[in-house]
Amino acid sequence: MVMKHYIIVGNRKYEYVLEPARTRTTLVCKGAGIRQKYSNDEIPAVLAQLPEIIIRINEQNAGVQSEALRFRVTPAEKESIMQSAIEAGYSNMSAYLRDKVLDT
């Protein structure tokens, strides 16, 4: 019998699944990066630590560029931005714009 549950960390809901067996239970939680079998006695302690694990994983992934920003420009503006990026030594416009906006 597979049991789906959710845990809320911050304002976000994370799913985890317990797949119990006779003496061991498989815990699957993508948010914590876990897919592992534990003895049935260990499951309560692991579940108690789950929020801390999720927070740590999120902190490690904080530097991952997963968000997109979109805005419109005229064809002439786009050409000007591309030319400026090339002159500044950039091979792509995204890196150039990111560095310009973030002042790095």
N, C-alpha and C positions, 0 to 999 in steps of 0.2 A: 504494500500500500504506500503510495507516494503522497506526501503531505506538503502542500505549498503554504508558506507563511510570508509575512512581510514585516520588516523592521523599519522604523523611521529614524533617520539620522539627519540632524539639521531639519530641513523642510522637505527632504527627499525620501521617497519610499523605495526600499530595496527588497527584492524578492529573494527568499532562500527556500530550498527544497530539502526535505528530509526523506531519505529512502531507507526505512528501518529493515533490518534483517534480524536473524536470531540473536547474535551477540554483537554485531557491528552495525552502525548506521552511516550511510553515505550522506554527507552534507555538501550541497552545491549552492554557492552564492557568488554570482558573477561580480557583484559590487565589491566583494572582499577578495576576489580571486581565488576562491576555495572550491575544490572538487576533491574531497578526500573522505576516506572511511575512518571512523572513530569508534572506539568501544562505546557501547551504550551508556556506560557510566561517565564517559568524558563529555558527552553531548551538552549537558547543562552548562558546564564551565566554558566550553567553546562558544556557545550561544551568548553567554554573558560577556565574552570578549569581542563578539562580532562588531558592535558599534566602533570600538577602538580600532579594530583592523580596517574597517571601511574608511574611517577618518584618515588613518595612516596612508592607505592606498590613494585616497583622493589628494592628499598633500603631495605625494610622490608624482601624481599625474597633473599637478597644477600647472606645470610648465608646458604641457602638451597643447599645441595649437589646434583646438577643436572648434573654435567659433569663427564664423565668417561675417565680414562686414561688406556691404554692397552699397554703392552709390553710383549715380549716373554722371557722365561727363560728355562733352561734345567730342566728335571725332578729332578736332584740332587739339582739344585739351588732352585727350588720350595720347596723341602723337607727341605732344610736348612733354608729358610725364614720362613716356617711354624713352624719349631722347635724353631727358635729365637723368634717368636711371642708368642708361648706358654710359653717359659721360661721367657719372659718379662711380662707375665700375661694377654695377649690379648686373646680374644675368637675368633677374626676373623683377617685374614691377612690384609684386607683392612685398618682397623683402625691402625694396626701396621705400615704398609707402609706409610700411610698418616702422622702419627706422626713422623716417622723417617725422611721423606723427608722434612716436614715443620718444623722440629726441635722443636716440642712442647713437 
